[in-house]
Structure formats: structure tokens, C-alpha cells
Amino acid sequence: MSNVSDDGSNTTETIRSRHRAVAEEVIPDHTQLFVGGEWQDAASGDTFDTLDPTTGEVLASVARGRAEDVDRAVEAAWEAYDEEWSETSTSERQAVLDAIADCIEDHQDELAKLETLDNGKTLMEARIDMDGIVEQFRFFAGAVQTNRGQTTDEPGVSGRVIHEPYGVVGQIIPWNFPLAMVSWKIAPALAAGNCTVIKPAEQTPLSILRLMELIEDIIPDGVINVVTGYGEEAGEPISKHEDVRKLAFTGSTAVGKQVMRNAADTVTDVTLELGGKSPVVVHADADPEEAVQTIAFAIFANTGECCEAGSRLFVHEEVADDVLGGLVAAAEGMNVGDPLDDETDLGPKVSREQVERTMGYLERAREGGANFLAGGEPPEDETLDDGCFVKPTLIEGLDHDHEAVQEEIFGPVLEVFRWDDYDEMMTLANDVEYGLAGGVITNDLEKADRTVRDIEAGYIWVNTWHEMSPGLPYGGYKQSGIGRELSADTLDHYTQTKSVKYDLE
Ligand code: NAD
């Protein structure tokens, strides 16, 4: 097979060679568990393969952790907490978080490439992730200093409130933003003074392992412990562990509920960042061209694998034809292909299993009477046959109670509804079990404010999407979760409150 086709575009072999060359450059040397500051095989000696979703080739074999590995990690974390980390000052922890941020900044390019290989997101998207990751560590490096106690002083009453770390926390994360989710979890946990046992998703374990290689000399042994493995084998034991004092989970609502049930047995505090099915509301005064850009970004960024994706569009009748025409053109104009290629707009989904899941929803949508305005199938391009690709898809005509509308597809699929009665539209917009995010597109401040207030969700965008700033709390209403990340509030989730009353008589 030739490396380059006659017109200079990619061939299957060009894509494979490109990916193998980058893999050679960025795959971490260590793919074991990172426990107590050491690289260790799983107790069973077992491993699992992580695949490149663009080529289907194996990137690396990674240690397959199970309950006894989790036990070792929790023990190492407590040892680190008792012997060292609990004694650190806020300034010392601030310095560690800043040093991690510096280190990531220095290695952004290789970490972004690794993320693209393991997850399939485009290199441009992975680079944007890296900026946010650095920002996370820097934000919590600063926020450390705000985590102060309080005092109560009035005649005859003297007391103080201390915010103490839990000690050892368990953290479980998904595959859609692998290293970003690491930063959302580790930065506040460490800032608040905890040690952690963290489990990355089995689909994307590589970037956290490389991060550990990079920062192992910055963090004391045992402060961060990484147990790679499958959900039921390595995640479940973390969520059931008696010595884990706090759980933080990001992933699907179904697994989040299981984690919460497990946490109930030990009455462990839990933060959950779960799924979403977020509404995008377009008012009649919206500029169609600007609306198309915002909507396309809301649904197609990161191949639709965003918990906060705008996946249900409610567009006012008056602008519907213009907006939908523009969206079809945008979807059909997207370059679906190799995420390492700068020309690519939409990379593969993370795994074959996720493609099948998405295609299953699309098939049932078709049976349910959906009209496919765009996409609905894998790309015709044969060079992409080994990868996990789905075309950007727009669907109209489904009942709002169809499962494809109610459930999270987690792919580049937008369902469209036209409206002319605001109240009826808003009833539908809120008629899902989720409440993670939402958005409104209008130039009318009054309409914007009304819709912001009416959408039942934890994060609302006005004329934009996906932008998040450290300091603005992020988290869900309804079944999208409990707790908030990205903000000083997050430190509260990683501390417990102790009141002290003094007898001054
Ligand atoms: P998932 O729930 O299948 O898996 C998430 C993590 O949980 C993985 O590490 C997995 O191994 C682990 N896990 C699976 N079963 C487990 C069990 N029984 N006990 C303990 N751990 C278990 O989700 P996913 O498919 O990896 O990720 C996609 C989901 O994550 C989507 O629903 C998405 O909306 C959600 N998500 C939410 C946010 C947010 O901030 N709200 C951010 C990113 C992703």
C-alpha cells in the first residue's frame, strides 16, 4: 500500500505510520501501577491493552489492578498522609501544585500527542485541554491559601472552626478528558491536604501514567497513587474501601449511582459529576450564522464526547430554516479523520464499543421515525475503516420521549426541535433526568436572563459553549451530580469541618 495517495491525502498506511512514529516518541516507559512512589505490577501480574481508536492498533499493555492492589494503594496513601502530607503547610502544598503546573506546561506538546493517541481527540483539542489543566493546578495552588478556619467570638462564647482534610480520598474518572479529569480531581484534593488513590478509565490510562513519570520527584511518595484497571475490578473496590474517607467520581449516571450505593455502606462522603443531555435554546432574534457556529461547537467539539455537550437543540420557528440549513452545511463540511492531522475537525470516538453504542441509538432513532438531516453513519472514506469514526449527525422528527432524546448518546449527534411557544418549549427542555448544563442564543438580554433562570441545570452559557473558568463552580442539577468542581467551593468537598468550643471561665 502506498504512503500517500495520488492527490496527496492520507492513506491507511500514512495514518498508521504517523501514529506509530508518535507512539514511539510519547508512550510512557512505565505502564504499571504507581503505588507508594514505585512502579509496581498488579498482584496478579495481569495486564490489559489500550488501543489507538484511530488505527485499532495496541498502544501499550497496562497493569490490570484489582482489589488487593487497591488495598496496597490505600495503605500507601495513609502512610504518606500520616508521615508527611498531613504535616505540610499550605505554602508547601502550593509550591507542589505550582511545580506540577510548571512541569505540565513544559511537556504540553508530548502530553497532548499522547492524549490524541489514546483518546482520539484532535491534537488541537488536546492542546486546549493542556492549557486548562495547567490552569487547574495554578488555580488550586492559589486557592490553598483561602482555605482558612473561622472563629466565633462573643461574650462568654469562644470557638473556632477547623477545616481538616479527610486523609485518603478515592477518585474515579472517565475517558473523554483523561488528563483534564485528573487535574480536576487531584489539584483540589492535594490542595486541601489529602492523599489520593485514583483510577483512570481503562480506555485511556496513558496520560496519567506519563504525568506520574514526570512528577514523581515533585510529589512525596504515596501522595498520589494510580491504580489502572477496569471499573468493576479496580473502581468498585475503591468505592467500597473502608479506609477511603471521601469519594469523587466522574462518569455515567448509572455507575455514579452504584458508587453512591457503595459509599452508603461506609457512610462515605461522595461528589458525583455525571452525565448530561443539555438543551440549546435559540430565540427568534438570534443571528443564524453566529448561532450555527455556537451550536456546532456545542455538539461536535471533542467528537460529542462531552458531558456538557449541547445535544438537544430548540430553535425558534422564525430562524429554524436558516439555522438548520447552516448546521447541515457545517456538519457536512467537517473533516472527519486522523486526529493527528491539523486539517481534521472531528476525530474518532474512543472505542469500537462506543461506536456501536452510538449506532444503536441511531438505528432505534430511525425506527422511531427520525429524519436524518446529516450524517447517521460511519464515513465512507476507506482509510478510516480501522478507526472508530461516526459522521456528525443531525436528527429531526423524534418524539421528545424517545430514548435517543432522553438518554446520553455521548457522540456527535444533535436532536432538533422547532418551537414557537416558549413555555411549551421550556417544559420539554427540562424534561430529561439530567441537569448538567444548558445554553441560550439571543441578543436580547431580557430573554437571555429568563432562559438562564428557567433551565434546570448547573452551568449555563449565553451565546457561547464549553468555556469554563476556574472560579465558576461546575456541576449538575438533578441526576447530573452532587457537588461542584473548578472552584474554591471544591475545597469544601475535600475537607471535613471540626468545631472547637473553649471554656474561658
Ligand atoms: P463510566 O461510568 O462507564 O466510567 C467512568 C469510570 O468509572 C471509569 O473509570 C470506569 O472504569 C469506572 N467504573 C465503571 N464501573 C464501575 C463500578 N462498578 N464501580 C466503580 N467504578 C466503575 O463512564 P465513561 O463511559 O467512562 O464516561 C462517560 C460518562 O462520563 C458520560 O456519562 C459523561 O457524561 C460522564 N462525564 C461527566 C463529566 C462531568 O463533569 N459531569 C465529565 C466527564 C464525563
Boltz pocket constraint, residues with backbone or C-beta under 6 A from the ligand:
constraints:
  - pocket:
      binder: B
      contacts: [[A, 172], [A, 173], [A, 174], [A, 175], [A, 176], [A, 177], [A, 199], [A, 200], [A, 201], [A, 202], [A, 229], [A, 230], [A, 231], [A, 232], [A, 234], [A, 235], [A, 236], [A, 239], [A, 250], [A, 251], [A, 252], [A, 253], [A, 255], [A, 256], [A, 258], [A, 259], [A, 272], [A, 273], [A, 274], [A, 275], [A, 276], [A, 306], [A, 307], [A, 308], [A, 408], [A, 410], [A, 436], [A, 476], [A, 480], [A, 481]]
      max_distance: 6.0
